[in-house]
Amino acid sequence: MPEGLYFKQLLSGVDFAFEDMLAQQMVNFSYLIGDFATNTAVAVDPAYDISSIVEILESDGMELAGILATHYHPDHVGGEMMGHNIEGIQEVCSRFDVPVHLQKAESPWVTRTTGISRTSLIEHDPGDVVKVGDVEIELIHTPGHTPGSQCFFVRDRLIAGDTLFLNGCGRTDLPGGDPDEMYISIHQRLSKIPNTSILFPGHLYSQDPQATMGEVRMGNYVFRLNSPQAWSQMFE
């Protein structure tokens, strides 16, 4: 762990939301990122069991300073899905006076999905940086799965939400999805991420919970679709 960095990967149904069958089925990851020097942290995509996530954070002696949202889908930020009401950012903000950081393009989708007030949101541009103590988190706008999907790059770690998994990538056939934008996000917008960096996905859709970007680029079929034409044949 880099000096001063607080970082935890939490799997729904295993590390929290133990008795929630939907959480077990969806195998979402939530993340905690912070600075031990200030004992402050942000939660990435808190959903299903907010109390347990907060308890994990506080048991480590950390204080919640904000929320980072990768995209608007209820299994990441809360809301109604398949007849289930999922806890999420609305419940966090009802307990803590903290902001929710997201891309501008995702703001209307998040408010519709969660019912959260626009005043709780901080709308960002691509490349903005959120600081937690002295820990800097770069916000990388990666549309494709949704219009405002974003990844977070911090201390050689990439939290990719549903943009990129160890195997495959996020769906582009849901509302707001765009296969052409997904191709650009994976092959261009994320091209600057070094092979030595570690990819942390939004779901456990593979045997391992994380891998180096070099391993993902070698083994993930989406990187073999290295032309818009090949990509279109697969996704359109």
C-alpha positions in Angstrom: 0.0 0.0 0.0 1.5 3.4 -1.0 2.3 5.5 2.1 -0.7 7.2 3.6 -3.2 5.6 1.2 -6.3 3.9 2.7 -7.9 1.6 0.1 -10.4 -1.2 0.5 -12.3 -3.3 -2.1 -15.6 -4.6 -0.7 -17.7 -7.3 -2.4 -21.5 -7.2 -1.9 -23.0 -10.3 -0.3 -19.6 -11.2 1.1 -18.0 -8.2 2.8 -21.3 -6.4 3.4 -25.0 -7.0 2.7 -24.5 -10.6 3.8 -28.2 -11.6 3.8 -29.2 -9.7 0.7 -29.9 -12.2 -2.1 -29.8 -9.5 -4.8 -26.4 -8.2 -3.5 -25.1 -11.8 -3.6 -26.4 -12.2 -7.2 -25.1 -8.9 -8.5 -21.6 -9.3 -7.0 -21.0 -5.5 -7.0 -17.8 -4.0 -5.6 -17.8 -0.9 -3.5 -14.5 0.9 -2.6 -13.2 3.0 0.2 -10.4 5.4 -0.6 -8.8 7.8 1.9 -5.8 9.3 3.5 -4.5 7.9 6.8 -2.9 11.3 7.6 -6.3 13.0 7.9 -8.4 9.9 8.6 -10.9 10.9 5.9 -12.2 8.8 3.0 -14.7 8.6 0.2 -16.9 5.7 -0.7 -17.2 4.6 -4.3 -20.6 3.3 -5.4 -22.0 2.5 -1.9 -25.1 0.4 -2.3 -27.3 -2.3 -0.7 -26.2 -2.0 2.9 -25.1 1.5 3.8 -24.8 0.8 7.5 -22.3 -2.0 7.1 -20.2 0.0 4.7 -20.1 2.9 7.1 -19.3 0.5 10.0 -16.3 -0.8 8.0 -15.1 2.7 7.4 -15.5 3.8 11.0 -14.0 0.7 12.4 -10.8 1.6 10.5 -10.8 5.0 12.2 -11.9 6.9 9.1 -14.5 9.6 8.6 -16.6 9.8 5.5 -15.9 12.9 3.4 -17.7 12.2 0.2 -19.1 9.8 -2.4 -17.8 9.0 -5.9 -20.3 7.5 -8.3 -19.2 5.6 -11.4 -22.6 5.7 -13.1 -26.4 5.9 -12.5 -27.4 2.2 -12.3 -29.2 1.3 -9.1 -26.8 -1.5 -8.2 -24.1 1.2 -7.9 -25.9 4.2 -6.5 -29.3 2.9 -5.2 -32.8 3.1 -6.5 -35.4 0.6 -7.8 -34.2 -2.4 -9.9 -36.2 -5.5 -10.8 -38.8 -4.8 -8.1 -36.1 -4.3 -5.4 -35.4 -1.0 -3.6 -31.7 -0.7 -3.2 -30.1 1.6 -0.6 -27.5 3.9 -2.0 -26.3 7.5 -2.1 -29.6 8.9 -1.0 -29.4 7.0 2.3 -25.8 8.1 2.7 -26.6 11.8 2.2 -29.5 11.5 4.6 -27.0 10.5 7.4 -24.0 12.5 6.4 -23.6 16.0 4.9 -21.2 14.9 2.1 -21.1 15.6 -1.6 -21.6 13.1 -4.4 -19.0 13.5 -7.2 -20.0 12.6 -10.7 -19.7 13.6 -14.3 -22.0 16.4 -15.6 -23.5 14.1 -18.2 -24.6 11.6 -15.5 -26.3 14.1 -13.2 -29.8 13.9 -14.6 -29.7 10.1 -14.8 -28.6 9.9 -11.1 -31.3 12.3 -9.9 -34.0 10.4 -11.7 -32.7 7.0 -10.5 -32.1 7.8 -6.8 -34.3 10.8 -6.1 -31.4 12.6 -4.6 -31.4 16.4 -4.6 -29.3 18.2 -7.2 -27.8 20.2 -4.4 -26.0 17.1 -3.1 -24.1 16.7 -6.4 -20.8 18.1 -7.5 -20.8 17.9 -11.3 -17.3 17.4 -12.8 -15.6 17.7 -16.2 -13.3 15.0 -17.6 -9.9 15.1 -15.9 -11.0 16.8 -12.7 -9.3 15.7 -9.5 -10.9 15.0 -6.2 -8.7 15.3 -3.1 -9.1 13.3 0.1 -6.5 14.7 2.4 -3.3 14.5 0.2 -4.6 11.7 -1.9 -5.6 12.8 -5.4 -8.2 10.9 -7.4 -8.4 11.6 -11.1 -11.8 11.4 -12.7 -11.7 9.8 -16.2 -14.9 10.3 -18.2 -15.5 7.0 -20.0 -18.9 7.1 -21.7 -20.3 4.0 -23.4 -22.0 2.0 -20.6 -23.8 5.2 -19.7 -23.3 8.9 -20.9 -21.5 9.9 -17.8 -19.7 6.8 -16.7 -16.4 7.5 -15.1 -13.3 5.7 -13.8 -11.1 6.7 -10.9 -7.3 6.6 -11.1 -5.5 6.8 -7.7 -1.9 5.8 -6.9 -1.6 3.4 -9.8 -5.0 1.9 -9.2 -7.9 2.2 -11.7 -11.4 1.7 -10.4 -13.3 1.1 -13.6 -17.0 0.7 -12.6 -18.8 -1.0 -15.4 -16.6 0.4 -18.1 -14.0 -2.4 -18.1 -13.9 -5.7 -16.4 -11.1 -8.2 -16.2 -13.1 -10.2 -18.9 -15.3 -8.1 -21.1 -16.8 -4.6 -20.6 -20.1 -3.1 -19.6 -23.2 -3.5 -21.7 -24.0 -0.8 -24.2 -27.6 -1.8 -25.0 -29.2 -0.2 -21.8 -30.6 3.3 -21.7 -27.8 5.8 -22.4 -25.4 3.2 -23.7 -23.3 3.8 -26.8 -21.1 1.2 -28.3 -19.0 3.7 -30.3 -18.3 5.7 -27.2 -17.4 2.5 -25.4 -14.8 1.6 -28.0 -13.2 5.1 -27.7 -13.2 4.9 -23.9 -11.5 1.5 -23.8 -9.0 2.0 -26.6 -8.3 5.7 -26.3 -9.5 7.3 -23.0 -8.0 4.5 -20.9 -4.9 4.0 -23.1 -2.8 6.2 -20.8 -3.2 3.8 -17.9 0.1 2.0 -17.5 0.3 -1.8 -17.8 1.6 -2.0 -14.3 -1.5 -0.3 -12.8 -4.1 -2.5 -11.1 -7.6 -2.7 -12.5 -10.4 -2.9 -9.9 -13.8 -3.5 -11.6 -17.3 -2.8 -10.6 -18.4 -6.5 -10.5 -16.7 -9.8 -9.7 -17.3 -11.2 -13.2 -14.0 -13.2 -13.2 -12.1 -15.6 -10.9 -9.8 -12.8 -9.6 -11.1 -9.5 -8.1 -8.3 -7.5 -9.7 -5.4 -7.7 -12.2 -2.8 -5.6 -13.8 -3.8 -3.6 -16.9 -1.1 -5.5 -18.8 -2.8 -8.8 -17.9 -6.2 -7.4 -18.8 -5.0 -6.1 -22.1 -3.4 -9.5 -22.9 -6.4 -11.6 -21.9 -9.6 -9.5 -22.4 -11.2 -10.0 -25.8 -12.2 -6.4 -26.0 -8.6 -5.4 -26.7 -8.5 -7.8 -29.6 -11.3 -5.8 -31.2 -8.8 -3.1 -32.1 -10.7 -1.4 -35.0 -14.0 0.3 -35.1 -15.1 -2.1 -37.7 -14.3 -5.2 -35.6 -16.0 -3.6 -32.6 -19.1 -2.8 -34.5 -19.5 -6.4 -35.7 -19.5 -7.5 -32.0 -21.5 -4.8 -30.4 -24.0 -3.4 -32.9 
